[in-house]
Amino acid sequence: SWMNSLSERPVGSRRRSLSEVRRIGIVGGTGPLGRGLAARLSYKYDVLIGSREERRARGAAEEVTRLTGRKVRWATNLEAARASDTAILALPDQPTSELIQDLKEELDGKLVISPIVPMEMTDGRFTYSPRDSSAAESVASILDRSRVAAAFHTVPAPKLLAMGEKLEYTVPVAAERRETFSEVATIVSSIQDLRPLYAGPLSSARTIEALTPLLLNLGRLNGMKNLSIRVV
């Protein structure tokens, strides 16, 4: 069971500082982005892949463990949220409010990173299609006791999974507070060559999320793959 796959670290009497992230839970972590982030982050953090179906989470965790030689654990989404001090919502589309509501209690007071991009394909091209506001803002409106940030939208999953690839990309990060950005920047920078830059408050997530369909369209229309951005 998932409990057997989680070796709890002994917690000292000293209270952990907010920036001292130990375990990252990847909610919906069985897709390419979730597996790619798990693989890269497992060198610095204890990583837990979550899924609605524990069987799928286990398969993804075992695949990442084979790829990296690092022990990656698995759980349900709820258990991954509960057992981690930071969560990454590696969900393929804007999640239902019910899904986020279900995780609210487990994510209380924690750092939550949204790389979610709501988009659809129309007439052979991708368009940005958020419901009301950006995905990150809609997540934050429910998780009002968590520190929500937007990041990792423009890092191509296949490049994350190709362990030999250099990732010389810029990662724009939106967060209400500069301190939250700093927490996220530490995680982003733990992946060699990624460069986090502060893009402003969470409302900036609309612009960041919209970059992904743009990059996909540039790739499709120009015969290129796995495009990203680098600010120079």
WOFEN-V297848 format. One record per run of one state. SS is the DSSP state (2 for helix, 1 for strand, 0 for the rest). FROM is the first residue (numbers start at 1). LEN is the number of residues. If there is no record, write none. Layout:
BEGIN
SS|FROM|LEN / SS|FROM|LEN
END
This chain:
BEGIN
0|1|22 / 1|23|5 / 0|28|4 / 2|32|10 / 0|42|4 / 1|46|6 / 0|52|2 / 2|54|15 / 0|69|4 / 1|73|4 / 2|77|7 / 0|84|2 / 1|86|4 / 0|90|7 / 2|97|7 / 0|104|7 / 1|111|4 / 0|115|4 / 1|119|4 / 0|123|2 / 1|125|4 / 0|129|6 / 2|135|8 / 0|143|4 / 1|147|4 / 0|151|6 / 2|157|5 / 0|162|8 / 1|170|6 / 0|176|2 / 2|178|12 / 0|190|5 / 1|195|4 / 0|199|3 / 2|202|21 / 0|223|10
END
